[in-house]
Amino acid sequence: MTLGPYAVVLTPRGRGAVASLLVAGHGAAQLVAGLFRAAGASQSAALPIGRIQFGHWGRSPREQVVVCHKGPDEVEVHCHGGTMAAQVIADSLVEAGCRLISWHAWCTGSQRDPLAAEAQQALALARTERTAAILLDQFHGALSRELGEIADLLEAGSASAAGRLRRLAAWKRLGGHLTRPFRVVLAGRPNVGKSSLINALVGYRRAIVFDQPGTTRDVLTAGTALEGWPVELADTAGLAASSDPLETSGMRLAIEHFSTADARVLVFDASRPWSKDDDDLAARWPDAIIVHNKSDLPPPGGPVGPAGVSTSAVVEGGAGGLARALVEHLVPEAPAAGAAVPFNDRQIAAIEQSLADLERGNGQQAATILRRLLSQAGS
């Protein structure tokens, strides 16, 4: 971006200790100098690059700010956090002739690599250090380099391109969850301990726990991270025959959420005899993780259910086995440091289309799709 001056609010909306704005483009330093009143004698425009200065913004001396020249035509303005102070500064910049642009537009315009711009925007949505590290690798060019090398191989007619394309496509599931949590839904008969188990997994009391069947009639969610992977846990209504319309509605909602989950967990009470109804429930969801909860209680004897994970919500560390089973199910393989990982639907769609064209024998078209992905920013 060489035209200017323009301003962009760098910090997200909401509460915070500090809010930051960037003013850049031709004339940015002079424009800021006209609005900033330094606490000392020197003015903002005369500051060396990299030096910070404290003062007040605009006509009112009540808005305290810190400014820093990042370059000849780049000035950062840091003010009190939240939205009000940043909005006041942004409005005054617009009144002085500055263009206000969105953060997403700034990301797209400030990066030569469109995929780096997308990674920068995705980084703002990362919920854990582990997912942020993977996205940071893409910001530094891991995905762009891999796509460029594969396109070169395709244009040269190399047979090795197919394997590398398939490897990229295999990260589809993980890549989509670098910016949004995996959805894990717990289901089971009433009072088997689903709510207590979620509380044990997240480490605090989030779900309603009451010793009476039918307590949970809605879907209650809680966010956590398992081995660095963001997860949203959902507690659902107990699955049992009922004539109560409210409970029936809760069970329909439970089945709907259970059907679309990234990981399904069926919870059974290990202190109760295994029943025909339990058999039917387990058979209905053969891909679900089976959990035998309340393992701290004496076993009832009689028939036993299928193999599964033993848990106890009342024993310290009693949900650890389930946490490990969930990670193995959700992320059976984690990418190595620096690996190329596509992380949005646009990238995945292009990679899959490229692979499909290659498998039809059209390697040049497959390369063209990758070149287009490398050169065009997503919307």
C-alpha positions as CSV (number, residue, x, y, z in Angstrom):
1,M,0.0,0.0,0.0
2,T,1.7,3.2,-1.2
3,L,-1.3,5.5,-1.4
4,G,-2.3,7.3,1.7
5,P,-2.5,8.3,4.3
6,Y,-4.7,5.5,5.6
7,A,-5.4,4.2,9.1
8,V,-6.3,0.7,10.4
9,V,-7.3,-0.4,13.9
10,L,-4.9,-3.3,14.6
11,T,-6.5,-4.7,17.8
12,P,-9.8,-6.6,17.8
13,R,-13.0,-5.2,19.2
14,G,-13.8,-5.8,22.8
15,R,-12.1,-5.2,26.1
16,G,-8.4,-4.8,26.4
17,A,-5.7,-2.9,28.2
18,V,-4.3,-1.3,25.0
19,A,-5.7,-0.6,21.6
20,S,-3.4,0.1,18.6
21,L,-3.8,1.9,15.3
22,L,-1.5,2.1,12.3
23,V,-1.3,5.3,10.2
24,A,0.6,4.8,7.0
25,G,1.0,6.1,3.5
26,H,2.4,9.3,2.1
27,G,1.9,12.1,4.6
28,A,1.1,9.9,7.5
29,A,3.8,11.4,9.8
30,Q,2.7,14.9,9.1
31,L,-0.9,14.0,9.7
32,V,-0.2,12.4,13.1
33,A,2.0,15.4,14.1
34,G,-1.0,17.7,13.5
35,L,-3.1,15.7,16.0
36,F,-0.6,14.6,18.6
37,R,0.6,16.8,21.4
38,A,3.8,15.5,22.9
39,A,4.4,15.6,26.6
40,G,7.9,16.9,25.9
41,A,9.2,19.6,23.6
42,S,9.8,17.6,20.5
43,Q,7.0,16.8,18.0
44,S,6.0,13.4,16.6
45,A,7.2,14.1,13.1
46,A,10.8,14.8,14.3
47,L,11.2,11.6,16.2
48,P,13.7,9.0,15.0
49,I,12.3,5.8,13.6
50,G,11.8,3.3,16.4
51,R,11.5,5.9,19.2
52,I,8.3,6.0,21.3
53,Q,6.8,9.2,22.7
54,F,4.0,9.8,25.2
55,G,1.5,12.6,24.9
56,H,-2.1,13.5,24.2
57,W,-4.3,13.2,21.2
58,G,-6.4,15.9,19.5
59,R,-7.8,18.9,21.3
60,S,-8.7,17.2,24.5
61,P,-5.8,16.5,26.8
62,R,-7.7,13.6,28.5
63,E,-6.9,11.0,25.8
64,Q,-3.4,9.8,26.5
65,V,-1.5,8.0,23.8
66,V,1.9,6.6,22.9
67,V,3.2,7.1,19.3
68,C,6.0,5.3,17.5
69,H,7.4,5.9,14.0
70,K,7.9,2.5,12.4
71,G,9.1,3.9,9.1
72,P,9.2,7.1,7.0
73,D,5.4,6.7,6.3
74,E,4.3,4.5,9.2
75,V,3.2,5.6,12.6
76,E,1.7,3.4,15.4
77,V,-0.7,5.0,17.8
78,H,-1.4,3.2,21.1
79,C,-4.2,4.3,23.3
80,H,-6.5,2.9,26.1
81,G,-8.1,-0.4,25.4
82,G,-11.6,-1.1,24.4
83,T,-13.5,0.5,21.4
84,M,-14.2,4.1,22.5
85,A,-10.7,5.5,22.6
86,A,-9.7,3.8,19.3
87,Q,-12.9,5.0,17.7
88,V,-12.2,8.6,18.8
89,I,-8.7,8.5,17.3
90,A,-9.9,6.9,14.1
91,D,-12.7,9.5,13.7
92,S,-10.2,12.3,14.2
93,L,-7.9,10.8,11.6
94,V,-10.7,10.6,9.1
95,E,-11.7,14.2,9.7
96,A,-8.1,15.1,9.0
97,G,-8.2,13.5,5.6
98,C,-7.1,9.9,6.4
99,R,-8.8,6.8,4.9
100,L,-10.0,4.2,7.4
101,I,-9.6,0.7,6.1
102,S,-10.5,-2.7,7.7
103,W,-7.9,-4.9,9.2
104,H,-8.7,-7.6,6.7
105,A,-8.2,-5.2,3.8
106,W,-4.9,-4.1,5.4
107,C,-3.7,-7.7,5.7
108,T,-4.5,-8.4,2.1
109,G,-2.8,-5.2,0.8
110,S,0.3,-5.4,3.0
111,Q,1.3,-8.9,2.1
112,R,2.7,-9.8,-1.3
113,D,1.8,-13.4,-0.8
114,P,-2.0,-13.9,-0.7
115,L,-1.6,-17.1,1.4
116,A,0.5,-15.2,3.9
117,A,-2.3,-12.6,4.2
118,E,-4.9,-15.4,4.7
119,A,-2.6,-16.9,7.4
120,Q,-2.3,-13.6,9.1
121,Q,-6.1,-13.3,9.3
122,A,-6.4,-16.9,10.4
123,L,-3.9,-16.3,13.2
124,A,-6.3,-13.9,14.8
125,L,-8.8,-16.7,15.2
126,A,-6.4,-19.3,16.5
127,R,-7.4,-20.4,20.0
128,T,-4.3,-22.2,21.2
129,E,-0.5,-21.8,21.0
130,R,-0.3,-25.1,19.1
131,T,-2.7,-24.1,16.3
132,A,-1.2,-20.7,16.1
133,A,2.3,-22.2,15.6
134,I,1.0,-24.2,12.6
135,L,-0.6,-21.1,11.1
136,L,2.6,-19.1,11.8
137,D,4.5,-21.6,9.6
138,Q,2.0,-20.9,6.8
139,F,2.4,-17.1,7.3
140,H,6.1,-17.6,6.9
141,G,5.6,-19.3,3.6
142,A,5.4,-23.1,4.2
143,L,2.2,-23.6,2.2
144,S,3.2,-21.2,-0.6
145,R,6.6,-22.9,-1.0
146,E,5.0,-26.4,-1.1
147,L,2.4,-25.4,-3.7
148,G,5.0,-23.6,-5.8
149,E,7.2,-26.7,-5.8
150,I,4.3,-29.0,-6.7
151,A,3.3,-26.7,-9.5
152,D,6.8,-26.9,-10.9
153,L,6.7,-30.7,-10.7
154,L,3.4,-30.8,-12.4
155,E,4.6,-28.6,-15.3
156,A,7.7,-30.8,-15.6
157,G,5.5,-33.9,-15.7
158,S,7.1,-35.4,-12.5
159,A,5.3,-38.4,-11.0
160,S,6.2,-37.2,-7.5
161,A,3.6,-34.4,-7.6
162,A,0.7,-36.7,-7.0
163,G,2.0,-37.9,-3.7
164,R,2.7,-34.4,-2.4
165,L,-0.7,-33.2,-3.5
166,R,-2.4,-36.1,-1.6
167,R,-0.3,-35.3,1.4
168,L,-1.6,-31.7,1.4
169,A,-5.2,-32.9,0.9
170,A,-4.9,-35.2,3.8
171,W,-4.6,-32.2,6.2
172,K,-8.1,-31.1,5.3
173,R,-9.7,-32.0,8.6
174,L,-7.0,-30.6,10.8
175,G,-6.5,-27.5,8.7
176,G,-10.2,-26.6,9.1
177,H,-9.9,-26.7,12.8
178,L,-6.9,-24.4,13.2
179,T,-9.3,-21.5,13.5
180,R,-12.4,-23.3,15.0
181,P,-12.6,-26.0,17.7
182,F,-13.4,-29.6,17.1
183,R,-16.9,-30.4,18.2
184,V,-17.1,-33.3,20.7
185,V,-20.6,-34.4,21.7
186,L,-21.3,-36.7,24.7
187,A,-24.5,-38.8,24.7
188,G,-25.9,-41.6,26.7
189,R,-28.7,-42.7,29.0
190,P,-29.9,-40.3,31.7
191,N,-27.8,-39.9,34.8
192,V,-24.7,-41.8,33.5
193,G,-22.5,-38.8,34.4
194,K,-22.1,-36.9,31.2
195,S,-22.2,-33.5,32.8
196,S,-19.8,-34.5,35.6
197,L,-17.4,-35.9,33.0
198,I,-17.4,-32.6,31.0
199,N,-16.7,-30.8,34.2
200,A,-13.7,-33.1,34.8
201,L,-12.4,-32.5,31.3
202,V,-12.6,-28.7,31.4
203,G,-11.4,-28.5,34.9
204,Y,-14.3,-26.4,36.2
205,R,-18.0,-26.7,36.8
206,R,-19.7,-25.7,33.5
207,A,-22.4,-28.3,33.0
208,I,-25.5,-28.7,35.3
209,V,-25.0,-31.7,37.6
210,F,-28.0,-33.0,39.5
211,D,-28.9,-36.5,40.7
212,Q,-32.1,-36.7,38.7
213,P,-32.7,-38.1,35.2
214,G,-33.8,-35.5,32.6
215,T,-31.9,-32.5,34.1
216,T,-30.1,-31.6,30.9
217,R,-32.8,-30.8,28.3
218,D,-30.7,-28.5,26.1
219,V,-27.2,-28.8,24.6
220,L,-24.7,-27.2,27.0
221,T,-21.2,-26.5,25.7
222,A,-17.8,-25.8,27.2
223,G,-14.6,-24.9,25.5
224,T,-11.2,-26.4,26.4
225,A,-7.9,-27.6,24.8
226,L,-6.7,-31.1,24.8
227,E,-2.9,-31.4,24.2
228,G,-3.1,-28.0,22.6
229,W,-6.0,-28.7,20.2
230,P,-9.1,-26.6,20.7
231,V,-12.2,-28.5,21.6
232,E,-15.9,-27.7,22.2
233,L,-17.5,-30.2,24.5
234,A,-21.3,-30.6,24.3
235,D,-23.5,-32.2,27.0
236,T,-26.8,-33.5,25.7
237,A,-30.1,-34.7,27.1
238,G,-30.3,-38.3,28.3
239,L,-31.5,-40.8,25.7
240,A,-34.5,-42.7,27.1
241,A,-38.1,-43.3,26.3
242,S,-40.3,-40.5,27.6
243,S,-43.8,-39.0,27.0
244,D,-42.7,-35.6,28.2
245,P,-42.6,-33.3,25.2
246,L,-39.8,-31.2,26.6
247,E,-37.6,-34.2,27.2
248,T,-38.5,-35.7,23.8
249,S,-37.5,-32.4,22.2
250,G,-34.2,-32.5,24.1
251,M,-33.5,-36.0,22.9
252,R,-34.1,-35.0,19.3
253,L,-31.7,-32.1,19.7
254,A,-29.1,-34.4,21.3
255,I,-29.3,-36.9,18.3
256,E,-29.0,-34.0,15.9
257,H,-25.8,-32.7,17.5
258,F,-24.4,-36.2,18.0
259,S,-24.9,-37.0,14.3
260,T,-22.8,-34.0,13.1
261,A,-20.0,-34.1,15.7
262,D,-16.3,-34.4,14.9
263,A,-16.1,-37.0,17.7
264,R,-19.0,-38.9,19.3
265,V,-18.7,-40.2,22.8
266,L,-21.2,-42.7,24.2
267,V,-21.2,-42.7,28.0
268,F,-22.4,-45.7,30.0
269,D,-22.7,-46.2,33.7
270,A,-20.1,-48.9,34.8
271,S,-21.9,-49.4,38.1
272,R,-25.1,-50.6,36.4
273,P,-25.6,-54.0,34.6
274,W,-25.1,-53.8,30.9
275,S,-28.5,-54.0,29.2
276,K,-30.1,-54.7,25.9
277,D,-30.9,-51.0,25.5
278,D,-27.1,-50.3,26.0
279,D,-26.4,-52.9,23.2
280,D,-28.8,-51.2,20.9
281,L,-27.3,-47.7,21.6
282,A,-23.7,-48.8,21.0
283,A,-24.7,-50.6,17.8
284,R,-26.5,-47.5,16.5
285,W,-23.2,-45.5,16.7
286,P,-20.4,-48.0,15.8
287,D,-17.8,-45.2,15.3
288,A,-18.4,-43.6,18.7
289,I,-15.9,-43.7,21.6
290,I,-17.3,-45.9,24.3
291,V,-16.9,-44.7,27.8
292,H,-17.6,-46.7,30.9
293,N,-18.0,-44.0,33.5
294,K,-18.2,-44.2,37.4
295,S,-15.5,-46.8,37.4
296,D,-14.7,-45.8,41.0
297,L,-17.9,-47.6,42.0
298,P,-18.1,-51.5,42.5
299,P,-18.9,-53.3,39.3
300,P,-22.4,-54.8,39.2
301,G,-21.5,-58.2,37.8
302,G,-23.4,-59.9,34.9
303,P,-23.0,-58.9,31.2
304,V,-20.4,-56.5,30.2
305,G,-20.4,-54.1,27.3
306,P,-17.8,-53.6,24.6
307,A,-14.3,-52.5,25.3
308,G,-14.0,-48.8,26.0
309,V,-12.4,-46.1,28.1
310,S,-12.9,-46.3,31.9
311,T,-13.5,-43.0,33.5
312,S,-14.4,-41.5,36.9
313,A,-15.5,-37.9,37.2
314,V,-14.9,-37.8,40.9
315,V,-11.4,-39.1,41.0
316,E,-8.5,-36.8,40.2
317,G,-7.3,-37.5,36.7
318,G,-10.2,-39.9,36.1
319,A,-11.0,-38.4,32.8
320,G,-7.4,-38.6,31.4
321,G,-8.1,-41.7,29.4
322,L,-10.9,-40.1,27.6
323,A,-8.9,-37.0,26.9
324,R,-6.2,-39.1,25.3
325,A,-8.7,-41.1,23.3
326,L,-10.2,-37.9,21.9
327,V,-6.9,-36.5,20.8
328,E,-6.1,-39.8,19.0
329,H,-9.4,-39.7,17.3
330,L,-9.4,-36.1,16.3
331,V,-5.7,-35.7,15.4
332,P,-4.3,-39.1,14.6
333,E,-1.2,-37.4,13.2
334,A,0.1,-33.9,13.9
335,P,2.1,-32.0,11.3
336,A,5.9,-31.6,11.9
337,A,7.2,-28.1,12.6
338,G,7.4,-26.1,9.4
339,A,5.0,-28.4,7.4
340,A,2.7,-27.1,4.8
341,V,-0.9,-27.3,5.9
342,P,-3.9,-25.8,4.0
343,F,-6.2,-24.1,6.5
344,N,-9.3,-22.8,4.7
345,D,-12.0,-24.1,2.4
346,R,-10.7,-22.2,-0.6
347,Q,-7.3,-23.7,-0.4
348,I,-8.7,-27.2,0.2
349,A,-11.0,-26.9,-2.7
350,A,-8.2,-25.8,-5.1
351,I,-5.9,-28.6,-3.9
352,E,-8.6,-31.3,-4.3
353,Q,-9.5,-29.9,-7.8
354,S,-5.9,-29.9,-8.8
355,L,-5.5,-33.5,-7.6
356,A,-8.7,-34.5,-9.5
357,D,-7.3,-33.0,-12.7
358,L,-4.0,-34.7,-12.3
359,E,-5.7,-38.1,-11.8
360,R,-7.6,-37.5,-15.1
361,G,-4.2,-37.0,-16.7
362,N,-4.3,-33.2,-17.0
363,G,-1.2,-32.2,-15.2
364,Q,-1.0,-28.7,-16.8
365,Q,-4.5,-27.8,-15.7
366,A,-3.6,-29.1,-12.2
367,A,-0.6,-26.8,-12.1
368,T,-2.7,-23.8,-13.4
369,I,-5.1,-24.3,-10.4
370,L,-2.2,-24.1,-8.0
371,R,-0.7,-21.1,-9.6
372,R,-4.0,-19.3,-9.4
373,L,-4.3,-20.2,-5.7
374,L,-0.8,-18.7,-5.1
375,S,-1.6,-15.5,-6.9
376,Q,-5.1,-14.7,-5.9
377,A,-6.3,-13.6,-2.5
378,G,-9.4,-15.2,-1.0
379,S,-12.5,-13.1,-0.5
